Amino acid sequence: MWNRKRCSIPMLEPVLFFVVVNCFIGAIQTYDIPWVLSNSSAVGVIGGKNAFASYPVMEIVGNVYSGKAGNLGRACAEGFVLMLIIFAITLLQIVYRNCKNKDN
């Protein structure tokens, strides 16, 4: 007879890893909830008073729709840096998972 506790977690581990990675990416790219909570529809004041709730994606959107000449390039660079940060942290999670699996 096999032990249920030993068999269920190793089989769910890839799914749990996928869920954790996708939740992390979603948390980094949040936009709608802080925008609604800031009670502001004007682009220049995204994030509320003194931009206390300004997330990286909110900064990117603010630069895209600001109407200034150089801000579109800045928004593109911020998006690229955000992608690199997400990629690096996801890569660290993958390396940690592989090291953990090799130990077992």
Secondary structure, DSSP 8 states (H G I E B T S, - for coil): ---HHHHHHHHHHHHHHHHHHHHHHHHHT--HHHHHHTT---GGGTTSGGGTT--HHHHHHHHHTS--TTHHHHHHHHHHHHHHHHHHHHHHHHHHHHHHHHH-
